[in-house]
């Protein structure tokens, strides 16, 4: 039985990206707070910064 990818809500991605951009916590701390993998934090931060004007 194949695994399905987990989908995250856009508002969660935005919250995580904002926390990462603030820089008050490390990626590992943010990931632990939101129960996600630390690489997702970096990816969502990068994606948010690319989309900002």
C-alpha positions, -999 to 999 in steps of 0.1 A, spaced: 0 0 0 17 33 -11 21 61 14 4 93 8 20 127 13 8 148 42 -7 181 32 -4 211 54 -28 240 55 -16 273 40 -23 292 72 1 267 91 27 273 65 23 310 69 26 309 106 58 287 104 73 310 78 66 341 99 82 325 129 113 316 109 116 350 94 114 366 128 145 346 138 137 345 175 138 306 175 159 281 157 144 259 130 144 229 153 125 248 180 99 260 155 96 225 141 91 211 175 64 237 183 44 229 152 52 191 151 68 192 117 102 184 103 129 211 104 136 210 67 100 221 61 106 252 82 136 262 59 117 254 28 86 274 38 107 303 49 125 304 15 92 301 -4 77 330 16 107 352 10 107 345 -27 70 354 -30 73 387 -11 76 419 -32 
